[in-house]
């Protein structure tokens, strides 16, 4: 599994996260007149959660693929979005490809040339605490740069 995933059991039996992450994607393409068209945000994590909620036997791989790609990206990039090693470049490409493939599978025949990710991290309330009427405040709202993609949605 290395270099995409470290060799351990977390992919199949992960430690539960103390955060919920909304991983959103939007795409852009240039129309025939030369204007750049940007799509609304698409919640990739919500699609994963919906698939798990509606499956009697959800796959651990499908549950964790996007989440682990994101945590691996953060481990190699830290707070910046500059790849400083070959592994960081590979994980950036891996995350970009997962997002582009997921968006392409939900966009029908619409083509796109660029993709951008936004990750909103929300804390998970401790068991037994009153959530109240307000949603939790995000602990992080990270906007990644636009990435060039090829042959997606075509």
CNS distance restraints for C-alpha pairs under 8 A (distance, minus, plus):
assign (resid   1 and name CA) (resid   5 and name CA) 5.48 0.50 0.50
assign (resid   1 and name CA) (resid   6 and name CA) 6.71 0.50 0.50
assign (resid   1 and name CA) (resid   7 and name CA) 6.33 0.50 0.50
assign (resid   2 and name CA) (resid   6 and name CA) 5.23 0.50 0.50
assign (resid   2 and name CA) (resid   7 and name CA) 6.24 0.50 0.50
assign (resid   3 and name CA) (resid  87 and name CA) 7.42 0.50 0.50
assign (resid   4 and name CA) (resid  90 and name CA) 7.89 0.50 0.50
assign (resid   4 and name CA) (resid  91 and name CA) 6.88 0.50 0.50
assign (resid   4 and name CA) (resid  94 and name CA) 7.90 0.50 0.50
assign (resid   5 and name CA) (resid  11 and name CA) 7.99 0.50 0.50
assign (resid   5 and name CA) (resid  72 and name CA) 7.82 0.50 0.50
assign (resid   9 and name CA) (resid  13 and name CA) 5.71 0.50 0.50
assign (resid   9 and name CA) (resid  14 and name CA) 7.02 0.50 0.50
assign (resid  10 and name CA) (resid  14 and name CA) 4.03 0.50 0.50
assign (resid  10 and name CA) (resid  15 and name CA) 6.70 0.50 0.50
assign (resid  11 and name CA) (resid  60 and name CA) 7.23 0.50 0.50
assign (resid  11 and name CA) (resid  61 and name CA) 6.70 0.50 0.50
assign (resid  11 and name CA) (resid  64 and name CA) 6.42 0.50 0.50
assign (resid  11 and name CA) (resid  65 and name CA) 7.79 0.50 0.50
assign (resid  11 and name CA) (resid  68 and name CA) 7.40 0.50 0.50
assign (resid  12 and name CA) (resid  60 and name CA) 5.54 0.50 0.50
assign (resid  12 and name CA) (resid  61 and name CA) 6.63 0.50 0.50
assign (resid  12 and name CA) (resid  64 and name CA) 7.98 0.50 0.50
assign (resid  13 and name CA) (resid  60 and name CA) 7.66 0.50 0.50
assign (resid  18 and name CA) (resid 123 and name CA) 6.39 0.50 0.50
assign (resid  18 and name CA) (resid 124 and name CA) 5.53 0.50 0.50
assign (resid  19 and name CA) (resid 121 and name CA) 6.35 0.50 0.50
assign (resid  19 and name CA) (resid 122 and name CA) 5.52 0.50 0.50
assign (resid  19 and name CA) (resid 123 and name CA) 4.51 0.50 0.50
assign (resid  19 and name CA) (resid 124 and name CA) 5.16 0.50 0.50
assign (resid  20 and name CA) (resid 121 and name CA) 5.81 0.50 0.50
assign (resid  20 and name CA) (resid 122 and name CA) 5.13 0.50 0.50
assign (resid  20 and name CA) (resid 123 and name CA) 6.20 0.50 0.50
assign (resid  20 and name CA) (resid 124 and name CA) 6.37 0.50 0.50
assign (resid  21 and name CA) (resid  45 and name CA) 7.41 0.50 0.50
assign (resid  21 and name CA) (resid 119 and name CA) 6.51 0.50 0.50
assign (resid  21 and name CA) (resid 120 and name CA) 5.61 0.50 0.50
assign (resid  21 and name CA) (resid 121 and name CA) 4.52 0.50 0.50
assign (resid  21 and name CA) (resid 122 and name CA) 6.22 0.50 0.50
assign (resid  22 and name CA) (resid  43 and name CA) 6.73 0.50 0.50
assign (resid  22 and name CA) (resid  44 and name CA) 7.52 0.50 0.50
assign (resid  22 and name CA) (resid  45 and name CA) 5.61 0.50 0.50
assign (resid  22 and name CA) (resid  46 and name CA) 7.33 0.50 0.50
assign (resid  22 and name CA) (resid 118 and name CA) 7.99 0.50 0.50
assign (resid  22 and name CA) (resid 119 and name CA) 5.64 0.50 0.50
assign (resid  22 and name CA) (resid 120 and name CA) 5.11 0.50 0.50
assign (resid  22 and name CA) (resid 121 and name CA) 6.48 0.50 0.50
assign (resid  23 and name CA) (resid  43 and name CA) 5.98 0.50 0.50
assign (resid  23 and name CA) (resid  44 and name CA) 5.63 0.50 0.50
assign (resid  23 and name CA) (resid  45 and name CA) 5.37 0.50 0.50
assign (resid  23 and name CA) (resid 117 and name CA) 6.89 0.50 0.50
assign (resid  23 and name CA) (resid 118 and name CA) 5.95 0.50 0.50
assign (resid  23 and name CA) (resid 119 and name CA) 4.62 0.50 0.50
assign (resid  23 and name CA) (resid 120 and name CA) 6.62 0.50 0.50
assign (resid  24 and name CA) (resid  41 and name CA) 5.88 0.50 0.50
assign (resid  24 and name CA) (resid  42 and name CA) 5.30 0.50 0.50
assign (resid  24 and name CA) (resid  43 and name CA) 4.36 0.50 0.50
assign (resid  24 and name CA) (resid  44 and name CA) 5.58 0.50 0.50
assign (resid  24 and name CA) (resid  45 and name CA) 7.24 0.50 0.50
assign (resid  24 and name CA) (resid 117 and name CA) 5.61 0.50 0.50
assign (resid  24 and name CA) (resid 118 and name CA) 5.11 0.50 0.50
assign (resid  24 and name CA) (resid 119 and name CA) 6.21 0.50 0.50
assign (resid  25 and name CA) (resid  41 and name CA) 5.39 0.50 0.50
assign (resid  25 and name CA) (resid  42 and name CA) 5.13 0.50 0.50
assign (resid  25 and name CA) (resid  43 and name CA) 6.49 0.50 0.50
assign (resid  25 and name CA) (resid  44 and name CA) 6.86 0.50 0.50
assign (resid  25 and name CA) (resid  99 and name CA) 7.04 0.50 0.50
assign (resid  25 and name CA) (resid 103 and name CA) 7.55 0.50 0.50
assign (resid  25 and name CA) (resid 115 and name CA) 6.77 0.50 0.50
assign (resid  25 and name CA) (resid 116 and name CA) 5.60 0.50 0.50
assign (resid  25 and name CA) (resid 117 and name CA) 4.54 0.50 0.50
assign (resid  25 and name CA) (resid 118 and name CA) 6.31 0.50 0.50
assign (resid  26 and name CA) (resid  38 and name CA) 7.03 0.50 0.50
assign (resid  26 and name CA) (resid  39 and name CA) 5.54 0.50 0.50
assign (resid  26 and name CA) (resid  40 and name CA) 5.91 0.50 0.50
assign (resid  26 and name CA) (resid  41 and name CA) 4.77 0.50 0.50
assign (resid  26 and name CA) (resid  42 and name CA) 6.06 0.50 0.50
assign (resid  26 and name CA) (resid 115 and name CA) 5.76 0.50 0.50
assign (resid  26 and name CA) (resid 116 and name CA) 5.48 0.50 0.50
assign (resid  26 and name CA) (resid 117 and name CA) 6.70 0.50 0.50
assign (resid  27 and name CA) (resid  38 and name CA) 5.78 0.50 0.50
assign (resid  27 and name CA) (resid  39 and name CA) 5.50 0.50 0.50
assign (resid  27 and name CA) (resid  40 and name CA) 7.93 0.50 0.50
assign (resid  27 and name CA) (resid 112 and name CA) 6.08 0.50 0.50
assign (resid  27 and name CA) (resid 113 and name CA) 7.30 0.50 0.50
assign (resid  27 and name CA) (resid 114 and name CA) 5.50 0.50 0.50
assign (resid  27 and name CA) (resid 115 and name CA) 4.41 0.50 0.50
assign (resid  27 and name CA) (resid 116 and name CA) 6.34 0.50 0.50
assign (resid  28 and name CA) (resid  36 and name CA) 6.54 0.50 0.50
assign (resid  28 and name CA) (resid  37 and name CA) 5.43 0.50 0.50
assign (resid  28 and name CA) (resid  38 and name CA) 4.37 0.50 0.50
assign (resid  28 and name CA) (resid  39 and name CA) 6.33 0.50 0.50
assign (resid  28 and name CA) (resid 112 and name CA) 5.56 0.50 0.50
assign (resid  28 and name CA) (resid 113 and name CA) 6.01 0.50 0.50
assign (resid  28 and name CA) (resid 114 and name CA) 5.12 0.50 0.50
assign (resid  28 and name CA) (resid 115 and name CA) 6.43 0.50 0.50
assign (resid  29 and name CA) (resid  36 and name CA) 5.62 0.50 0.50
assign (resid  29 and name CA) (resid  37 and name CA) 5.42 0.50 0.50
assign (resid  29 and name CA) (resid  38 and name CA) 6.79 0.50 0.50
assign (resid  29 and name CA) (resid 111 and name CA) 7.14 0.50 0.50
assign (resid  29 and name CA) (resid 112 and name CA) 4.70 0.50 0.50
assign (resid  29 and name CA) (resid 113 and name CA) 5.13 0.50 0.50
assign (resid  29 and name CA) (resid 114 and name CA) 6.59 0.50 0.50
assign (resid  30 and name CA) (resid  34 and name CA) 5.59 0.50 0.50
assign (resid  30 and name CA) (resid  35 and name CA) 5.51 0.50 0.50
assign (resid  30 and name CA) (resid  36 and name CA) 4.41 0.50 0.50
assign (resid  30 and name CA) (resid  37 and name CA) 6.06 0.50 0.50
assign (resid  30 and name CA) (resid 113 and name CA) 7.71 0.50 0.50
assign (resid  31 and name CA) (resid  35 and name CA) 5.52 0.50 0.50
assign (resid  31 and name CA) (resid  36 and name CA) 6.30 0.50 0.50
assign (resid  31 and name CA) (resid  37 and name CA) 6.80 0.50 0.50
assign (resid  42 and name CA) (resid 103 and name CA) 7.66 0.50 0.50
assign (resid  43 and name CA) (resid  47 and name CA) 6.77 0.50 0.50
assign (resid  44 and name CA) (resid  48 and name CA) 6.62 0.50 0.50
assign (resid  44 and name CA) (resid  99 and name CA) 7.45 0.50 0.50
assign (resid  44 and name CA) (resid 102 and name CA) 7.25 0.50 0.50
assign (resid  44 and name CA) (resid 103 and name CA) 7.76 0.50 0.50
assign (resid  45 and name CA) (resid  49 and name CA) 6.18 0.50 0.50
assign (resid  45 and name CA) (resid  66 and name CA) 7.61 0.50 0.50
assign (resid  46 and name CA) (resid  50 and name CA) 5.98 0.50 0.50
assign (resid  47 and name CA) (resid  51 and name CA) 6.21 0.50 0.50
assign (resid  48 and name CA) (resid  52 and name CA) 6.31 0.50 0.50
assign (resid  48 and name CA) (resid  62 and name CA) 7.23 0.50 0.50
assign (resid  48 and name CA) (resid  63 and name CA) 6.27 0.50 0.50
assign (resid  49 and name CA) (resid  53 and name CA) 6.07 0.50 0.50
assign (resid  49 and name CA) (resid  63 and name CA) 7.48 0.50 0.50
assign (resid  50 and name CA) (resid  54 and name CA) 6.15 0.50 0.50
assign (resid  51 and name CA) (resid  55 and name CA) 6.19 0.50 0.50
assign (resid  51 and name CA) (resid  58 and name CA) 7.52 0.50 0.50
assign (resid  52 and name CA) (resid  58 and name CA) 5.26 0.50 0.50
assign (resid  52 and name CA) (resid  59 and name CA) 7.78 0.50 0.50
assign (resid  52 and name CA) (resid  63 and name CA) 6.83 0.50 0.50
assign (resid  58 and name CA) (resid  62 and name CA) 7.63 0.50 0.50
assign (resid  58 and name CA) (resid  63 and name CA) 7.38 0.50 0.50
assign (resid  59 and name CA) (resid  63 and name CA) 6.23 0.50 0.50
assign (resid  60 and name CA) (resid  64 and name CA) 6.04 0.50 0.50
assign (resid  61 and name CA) (resid  65 and name CA) 5.60 0.50 0.50
assign (resid  62 and name CA) (resid  66 and name CA) 7.81 0.50 0.50
assign (resid  63 and name CA) (resid  67 and name CA) 7.74 0.50 0.50
assign (resid  64 and name CA) (resid  68 and name CA) 5.71 0.50 0.50
assign (resid  65 and name CA) (resid  69 and name CA) 6.06 0.50 0.50
assign (resid  66 and name CA) (resid  70 and name CA) 6.22 0.50 0.50
assign (resid  66 and name CA) (resid  95 and name CA) 7.41 0.50 0.50
assign (resid  66 and name CA) (resid  98 and name CA) 7.08 0.50 0.50
assign (resid  67 and name CA) (resid  71 and name CA) 6.36 0.50 0.50
assign (resid  68 and name CA) (resid  72 and name CA) 5.96 0.50 0.50
assign (resid  69 and name CA) (resid  73 and name CA) 6.12 0.50 0.50
assign (resid  69 and name CA) (resid  91 and name CA) 7.16 0.50 0.50
assign (resid  69 and name CA) (resid  94 and name CA) 7.19 0.50 0.50
assign (resid  69 and name CA) (resid  95 and name CA) 5.61 0.50 0.50
assign (resid  70 and name CA) (resid  74 and name CA) 6.27 0.50 0.50
assign (resid  70 and name CA) (resid  95 and name CA) 6.73 0.50 0.50
assign (resid  71 and name CA) (resid  75 and name CA) 6.14 0.50 0.50
assign (resid  72 and name CA) (resid  76 and name CA) 6.37 0.50 0.50
assign (resid  72 and name CA) (resid  91 and name CA) 6.87 0.50 0.50
assign (resid  73 and name CA) (resid  77 and name CA) 5.95 0.50 0.50
assign (resid  73 and name CA) (resid  78 and name CA) 7.94 0.50 0.50
assign (resid  73 and name CA) (resid  88 and name CA) 6.88 0.50 0.50
assign (resid  73 and name CA) (resid  91 and name CA) 5.69 0.50 0.50
assign (resid  73 and name CA) (resid  92 and name CA) 6.19 0.50 0.50
assign (resid  73 and name CA) (resid  95 and name CA) 7.36 0.50 0.50
assign (resid  74 and name CA) (resid  78 and name CA) 5.05 0.50 0.50
assign (resid  74 and name CA) (resid  79 and name CA) 7.22 0.50 0.50
assign (resid  76 and name CA) (resid  83 and name CA) 7.45 0.50 0.50
assign (resid  76 and name CA) (resid  84 and name CA) 7.95 0.50 0.50
assign (resid  76 and name CA) (resid  87 and name CA) 7.40 0.50 0.50
assign (resid  76 and name CA) (resid  88 and name CA) 5.17 0.50 0.50
assign (resid  76 and name CA) (resid  91 and name CA) 7.86 0.50 0.50
assign (resid  77 and name CA) (resid  81 and name CA) 5.83 0.50 0.50
assign (resid  77 and name CA) (resid  82 and name CA) 6.36 0.50 0.50
assign (resid  77 and name CA) (resid  83 and name CA) 5.98 0.50 0.50
assign (resid  77 and name CA) (resid  84 and name CA) 7.38 0.50 0.50
assign (resid  77 and name CA) (resid  88 and name CA) 6.50 0.50 0.50
assign (resid  81 and name CA) (resid 144 and name CA) 6.88 0.50 0.50
assign (resid  81 and name CA) (resid 145 and name CA) 7.57 0.50 0.50
assign (resid  83 and name CA) (resid  88 and name CA) 5.07 0.50 0.50
assign (resid  83 and name CA) (resid  89 and name CA) 5.45 0.50 0.50
assign (resid  83 and name CA) (resid  92 and name CA) 7.72 0.50 0.50
assign (resid  84 and name CA) (resid  88 and name CA) 6.32 0.50 0.50
assign (resid  84 and name CA) (resid  89 and name CA) 7.57 0.50 0.50
assign (resid  85 and name CA) (resid  89 and name CA) 6.41 0.50 0.50
assign (resid  86 and name CA) (resid  90 and name CA) 6.18 0.50 0.50
assign (resid  87 and name CA) (resid  91 and name CA) 6.13 0.50 0.50
assign (resid  88 and name CA) (resid  92 and name CA) 6.07 0.50 0.50
assign (resid  89 and name CA) (resid  93 and name CA) 6.21 0.50 0.50
assign (resid  90 and name CA) (resid  94 and name CA) 6.08 0.50 0.50
assign (resid  91 and name CA) (resid  95 and name CA) 6.08 0.50 0.50
assign (resid  92 and name CA) (resid  96 and name CA) 6.08 0.50 0.50
assign (resid  93 and name CA) (resid  97 and name CA) 6.00 0.50 0.50
assign (resid  94 and name CA) (resid  98 and name CA) 6.24 0.50 0.50
assign (resid  95 and name CA) (resid  99 and name CA) 6.24 0.50 0.50
assign (resid  96 and name CA) (resid 100 and name CA) 6.02 0.50 0.50
assign (resid  96 and name CA) (resid 115 and name CA) 7.65 0.50 0.50
assign (resid  96 and name CA) (resid 147 and name CA) 7.38 0.50 0.50
assign (resid  96 and name CA) (resid 149 and name CA) 7.97 0.50 0.50
assign (resid  97 and name CA) (resid 101 and name CA) 5.91 0.50 0.50
assign (resid  98 and name CA) (resid 102 and name CA) 6.16 0.50 0.50
assign (resid  99 and name CA) (resid 103 and name CA) 6.13 0.50 0.50
assign (resid 100 and name CA) (resid 104 and name CA) 5.95 0.50 0.50
assign (resid 100 and name CA) (resid 115 and name CA) 6.88 0.50 0.50
assign (resid 100 and name CA) (resid 149 and name CA) 7.44 0.50 0.50
assign (resid 100 and name CA) (resid 152 and name CA) 6.62 0.50 0.50
assign (resid 101 and name CA) (resid 105 and name CA) 6.16 0.50 0.50
assign (resid 101 and name CA) (resid 152 and name CA) 6.93 0.50 0.50
assign (resid 102 and name CA) (resid 106 and name CA) 6.58 0.50 0.50
assign (resid 103 and name CA) (resid 107 and name CA) 5.98 0.50 0.50
assign (resid 104 and name CA) (resid 108 and name CA) 6.87 0.50 0.50
assign (resid 104 and name CA) (resid 110 and name CA) 7.75 0.50 0.50
assign (resid 104 and name CA) (resid 111 and name CA) 7.75 0.50 0.50
assign (resid 104 and name CA) (resid 152 and name CA) 5.93 0.50 0.50
assign (resid 104 and name CA) (resid 153 and name CA) 4.68 0.50 0.50
assign (resid 105 and name CA) (resid 153 and name CA) 7.45 0.50 0.50
assign (resid 107 and name CA) (resid 153 and name CA) 7.07 0.50 0.50
assign (resid 108 and name CA) (resid 153 and name CA) 7.17 0.50 0.50
assign (resid 109 and name CA) (resid 153 and name CA) 5.85 0.50 0.50
assign (resid 109 and name CA) (resid 154 and name CA) 6.42 0.50 0.50
assign (resid 110 and name CA) (resid 153 and name CA) 5.64 0.50 0.50
assign (resid 110 and name CA) (resid 154 and name CA) 7.08 0.50 0.50
assign (resid 111 and name CA) (resid 152 and name CA) 6.30 0.50 0.50
assign (resid 111 and name CA) (resid 153 and name CA) 4.33 0.50 0.50
assign (resid 111 and name CA) (resid 154 and name CA) 5.31 0.50 0.50
assign (resid 112 and name CA) (resid 149 and name CA) 7.73 0.50 0.50
assign (resid 112 and name CA) (resid 152 and name CA) 6.45 0.50 0.50
assign (resid 112 and name CA) (resid 153 and name CA) 6.41 0.50 0.50
assign (resid 113 and name CA) (resid 148 and name CA) 5.98 0.50 0.50
assign (resid 113 and name CA) (resid 149 and name CA) 5.37 0.50 0.50
assign (resid 113 and name CA) (resid 150 and name CA) 6.37 0.50 0.50
assign (resid 113 and name CA) (resid 152 and name CA) 7.55 0.50 0.50
assign (resid 114 and name CA) (resid 146 and name CA) 6.17 0.50 0.50
assign (resid 114 and name CA) (resid 147 and name CA) 5.41 0.50 0.50
assign (resid 114 and name CA) (resid 148 and name CA) 4.53 0.50 0.50
assign (resid 114 and name CA) (resid 149 and name CA) 5.42 0.50 0.50
assign (resid 115 and name CA) (resid 146 and name CA) 5.57 0.50 0.50
assign (resid 115 and name CA) (resid 147 and name CA) 5.31 0.50 0.50
assign (resid 115 and name CA) (resid 148 and name CA) 6.61 0.50 0.50
assign (resid 115 and name CA) (resid 149 and name CA) 6.92 0.50 0.50
assign (resid 116 and name CA) (resid 143 and name CA) 7.76 0.50 0.50
assign (resid 116 and name CA) (resid 144 and name CA) 6.16 0.50 0.50
assign (resid 116 and name CA) (resid 145 and name CA) 6.02 0.50 0.50
assign (resid 116 and name CA) (resid 146 and name CA) 4.60 0.50 0.50
assign (resid 116 and name CA) (resid 147 and name CA) 6.20 0.50 0.50
assign (resid 117 and name CA) (resid 143 and name CA) 6.23 0.50 0.50
assign (resid 117 and name CA) (resid 144 and name CA) 5.40 0.50 0.50
assign (resid 117 and name CA) (resid 145 and name CA) 7.46 0.50 0.50
assign (resid 117 and name CA) (resid 146 and name CA) 7.73 0.50 0.50
assign (resid 118 and name CA) (resid 141 and name CA) 7.13 0.50 0.50
assign (resid 118 and name CA) (resid 142 and name CA) 5.57 0.50 0.50
assign (resid 118 and name CA) (resid 143 and name CA) 4.46 0.50 0.50
assign (resid 118 and name CA) (resid 144 and name CA) 6.04 0.50 0.50
assign (resid 119 and name CA) (resid 140 and name CA) 7.68 0.50 0.50
assign (resid 119 and name CA) (resid 141 and name CA) 5.81 0.50 0.50
assign (resid 119 and name CA) (resid 142 and name CA) 5.16 0.50 0.50
assign (resid 119 and name CA) (resid 143 and name CA) 6.57 0.50 0.50
assign (resid 120 and name CA) (resid 138 and name CA) 6.47 0.50 0.50
assign (resid 120 and name CA) (resid 139 and name CA) 7.78 0.50 0.50
assign (resid 120 and name CA) (resid 140 and name CA) 5.73 0.50 0.50
assign (resid 120 and name CA) (resid 141 and name CA) 4.43 0.50 0.50
assign (resid 120 and name CA) (resid 142 and name CA) 6.37 0.50 0.50
assign (resid 121 and name CA) (resid 138 and name CA) 5.51 0.50 0.50
assign (resid 121 and name CA) (resid 139 and name CA) 5.65 0.50 0.50
assign (resid 121 and name CA) (resid 140 and name CA) 5.06 0.50 0.50
assign (resid 121 and name CA) (resid 141 and name CA) 6.39 0.50 0.50
assign (resid 122 and name CA) (resid 136 and name CA) 6.46 0.50 0.50
assign (resid 122 and name CA) (resid 137 and name CA) 6.56 0.50 0.50
assign (resid 122 and name CA) (resid 138 and name CA) 4.60 0.50 0.50
assign (resid 122 and name CA) (resid 139 and name CA) 5.76 0.50 0.50
assign (resid 122 and name CA) (resid 140 and name CA) 7.33 0.50 0.50
assign (resid 123 and name CA) (resid 136 and name CA) 6.74 0.50 0.50
assign (resid 123 and name CA) (resid 137 and name CA) 7.78 0.50 0.50
assign (resid 123 and name CA) (resid 138 and name CA) 7.09 0.50 0.50
assign (resid 123 and name CA) (resid 139 and name CA) 6.88 0.50 0.50
assign (resid 125 and name CA) (resid 129 and name CA) 6.69 0.50 0.50
assign (resid 125 and name CA) (resid 131 and name CA) 6.98 0.50 0.50
assign (resid 131 and name CA) (resid 135 and name CA) 7.56 0.50 0.50
